[in-house]
């Protein structure tokens, strides 16, 4: 198994239950491509790395298989799956359909509180936008921004469900890290969404979300051509 140590050479500290800790960290490392497609994950190595028994390791791998991020070969090995293009389009279709409706509903009600929280996240993105060392932070704040919109409707669990179906989409996004132009596009997209919601313009909010979420998917074929080993 490759890349099972953190940058400091130490295992992550336990937080919460052992299974949740293993699951969250393995998912993060697969989606970030720290564990790229094709990486073999040996249960013994994972147990030693996470200082966990076989049970949470097995449960975590089963969950990740359900999410399409690994393939478990019984009595043998587990392998990080390659990125599946149909899965990308399916996840994008699901997220687009839901998030367009989220934006519409927020525009049709008093969304002052959620707009304030989303705006604060956007401002944090603007602070780190020009620092290459803060790219991961920028990407994490991007997810926080969208999660905040769902939570504004009391649909935070729905966002989590969509994310569980978006492993292939999220990995392809990591293959297309934002440069200065893309960062500006992302920030402007967020601002346009918030402005439309604030103005109570449901159609404009829906259109802004649709435009914002479609950029990466439009580049899937190009990304496959430049990273063929990562795709099935």
C-alpha positions as a printed Julia matrix, in Angstrom:
232×3 Matrix{Float64}:
   0.0     0.0     0.0
   1.33    3.45   -0.81
   1.15    6.85    0.86
  -0.17    5.72    4.23
   1.71    8.3     6.28
   0.82   11.91    6.84
   3.18   14.7     5.85
   4.67   14.61    9.38
   5.14   10.84    9.26
   2.61   10.21   12.01
  -0.78    8.52   12.01
  -3.81   10.77   12.52
  -5.1    11.06   16.05
  -8.34    9.21   16.8
 -11.52   11.3    16.78
 -14.88    9.76   17.47
 -15.44    6.04   16.93
 -12.68    4.0    15.36
 -14.79    3.13   12.32
 -15.8     6.75   11.72
 -12.21    7.89   12.08
 -10.93    5.33    9.59
 -13.78    5.92    7.16
 -13.45    9.71    7.14
  -9.69    9.65    6.71
  -9.61    6.98    4.02
 -12.37    8.74    2.09
 -10.5    12.04    2.32
  -7.25   10.49    1.09
  -8.91    8.69   -1.81
 -10.82   11.77   -2.95
  -7.73   13.98   -2.63
  -5.86   11.41   -4.79
  -3.28   10.92   -2.05
  -4.32    7.3    -2.56
  -4.72    7.26   -6.35
  -6.78    4.82   -8.41
  -5.23    1.38   -8.42
  -3.67    1.64   -4.97
  -3.84   -1.65   -3.05
  -5.1    -1.31    0.52
  -4.03   -4.17    2.77
  -6.1    -4.61    5.91
  -3.09   -5.43    8.06
  -1.32   -2.25    6.99
  -4.46   -0.2     7.55
  -4.97   -1.67   11.02
  -1.4    -0.82   11.97
  -1.58    2.68   10.5
  -4.83    3.58   12.21
  -4.05    1.62   15.37
  -7.4    -0.09   14.98
  -8.75   -3.62   15.03
  -9.9    -5.47   11.94
 -13.58   -4.68   12.61
 -13.51   -0.9    11.96
 -11.19   -1.48    9.02
 -13.59   -3.98    7.48
 -16.63   -1.76    8.13
 -14.92    1.26    6.61
 -13.89   -0.62    3.48
 -17.41   -1.97    3.07
 -18.81    1.56    3.26
 -16.27    2.87    0.79
 -17.16    0.03   -1.58
 -20.81    1.09   -1.35
 -19.69    4.6    -2.32
 -17.79    3.2    -5.3
 -14.37    4.29   -4.07
 -12.84    0.86   -3.5
 -13.31   -2.7    -4.74
 -13.05   -5.38   -2.07
 -11.78   -8.79   -3.17
 -12.71  -11.2    -0.33
  -9.82  -13.03    1.29
  -7.45  -11.12   -0.95
  -7.1    -7.36   -1.2
  -8.89   -4.08   -1.62
  -8.09   -1.68   -4.46
  -8.96    1.98   -4.95
 -11.27    2.1    -7.94
 -10.56    4.01  -11.1
 -12.66    7.06  -11.86
 -15.85    6.09  -13.65
 -17.22    8.62  -16.14
 -20.88    7.49  -16.04
 -20.72    7.85  -12.24
 -19.44   11.4   -12.67
 -22.37   12.38  -14.87
 -24.87   10.67  -12.58
 -23.54   12.47   -9.5
 -23.51   15.77  -11.34
 -27.1    15.27  -12.5
 -28.21   14.51   -8.95
 -26.4    17.43   -7.36
 -27.49   19.86  -10.06
 -31.16   18.89   -9.75
 -31.13   19.25   -5.97
 -28.98   22.34   -5.64
 -30.94   24.28   -8.23
 -34.05   23.65   -6.12
 -32.16   24.61   -2.95
 -31.27   27.96   -4.51
 -34.83   28.5    -5.72
 -36.3    27.89   -2.29
 -33.76   30.08   -0.54
 -34.63   32.91   -2.94
 -38.31   32.53   -2.12
 -37.94   33.01    1.63
 -36.13   35.14    4.16
 -32.61   33.76    3.91
 -30.81   36.52    5.77
 -29.06   34.19    8.21
 -27.85   31.65    5.67
 -26.71   34.43    3.33
 -24.61   35.9     6.14
 -22.96   32.55    6.84
 -22.34   31.82    3.18
 -20.97   35.32    2.65
 -18.55   34.84    5.56
 -17.29   31.65    3.92
 -16.92   33.42    0.59
 -14.89   36.16    2.26
 -12.58   33.55    3.77
 -12.08   32.11    0.28
 -11.16   35.57   -0.96
  -8.55   35.89    1.8
  -6.71   32.68    0.8
  -7.27   32.9    -2.97
  -3.76   34.12   -3.85
  -1.79   31.79   -1.6
  -0.86   28.49   -3.33
  -0.17   26.96    0.07
  -3.84   27.49    0.97
  -5.28   25.66   -2.06
  -6.64   22.83    0.07
  -8.24   25.36    2.41
  -9.81   27.12   -0.58
 -11.28   23.84   -1.81
 -12.6    22.93    1.63
 -14.23   26.34    1.96
 -15.83   25.77   -1.43
 -17.6    22.72   -0.03
 -18.53   24.6     3.15
 -20.16   27.3     1.0
 -22.45   24.83   -0.73
 -23.15   22.87    2.44
 -24.25   26.1     4.1
 -26.95   26.58    1.47
 -28.39   23.13    2.13
 -28.27   23.69    5.87
 -30.15   26.94    5.37
 -33.12   24.82    4.3
 -32.57   22.29    7.06
 -31.22   19.82    4.47
 -27.7    19.24    5.76
 -28.23   15.47    5.74
 -29.23   15.64    2.09
 -25.93   17.33    1.28
 -24.1    14.5     3.06
 -26.06   11.92    1.06
 -25.15   13.62   -2.21
 -21.49   13.76   -1.21
 -21.58   10.01   -0.5
 -22.65    9.53   -4.12
 -20.08   11.99   -5.51
 -16.76   10.27   -4.93
 -15.95    9.95   -8.63
 -17.02   13.54   -9.33
 -15.0    14.87   -6.41
 -11.92   12.98   -7.52
 -12.09   14.37  -11.03
 -12.34   17.85   -9.52
  -9.0    17.18   -7.8
  -7.51   16.42  -11.21
  -8.46   19.93  -12.28
  -7.04   22.17   -9.52
  -8.02   25.82   -9.8
  -5.62   28.3   -11.34
  -6.06   32.05  -10.92
  -8.7    32.25  -13.65
 -10.71   29.32  -12.27
 -10.5    30.7    -8.73
 -11.9    34.01   -9.98
 -14.67   32.1   -11.78
 -15.55   30.15   -8.63
 -15.65   33.25   -6.47
 -17.76   35.16   -8.98
 -20.11   32.19   -9.22
 -20.58   32.14   -5.47
 -21.21   35.88   -5.41
 -23.75   35.64   -8.24
 -25.64   32.88   -6.42
 -25.78   34.88   -3.19
 -26.83   38.08   -4.96
 -29.68   36.32   -6.76
 -30.92   34.73   -3.53
 -30.68   38.07   -1.71
 -32.73   39.73   -4.45
 -35.39   37.03   -4.22
 -34.87   36.1    -7.88
 -35.44   32.35   -7.93
 -34.85   31.97  -11.68
 -31.55   33.86  -11.52
 -30.44   31.84   -8.48
 -31.21   28.58  -10.28
 -29.36   29.72  -13.41
 -26.36   30.8   -11.35
 -26.13   27.4    -9.68
 -26.52   25.59  -12.99
 -23.69   27.59  -14.57
 -21.47   27.26  -11.5
 -21.73   23.48  -11.19
 -21.21   22.67  -14.86
 -17.6    23.76  -15.43
 -15.77   20.64  -14.22
 -18.12   18.25  -16.0
 -17.49   20.08  -19.26
 -13.8    19.15  -18.93
 -14.18   15.47  -18.1
 -13.12   14.16  -21.5
 -10.07   16.42  -21.56
  -9.08   15.3   -18.07
  -9.45   11.67  -19.07
  -7.16   12.2   -22.05
  -4.45   13.7   -19.81
  -4.84   11.19  -16.93
  -5.78    7.96  -18.67
  -4.35    5.74  -15.91
  -6.85    7.22  -13.44
  -9.98    6.37  -15.46
 -11.73    3.09  -16.08
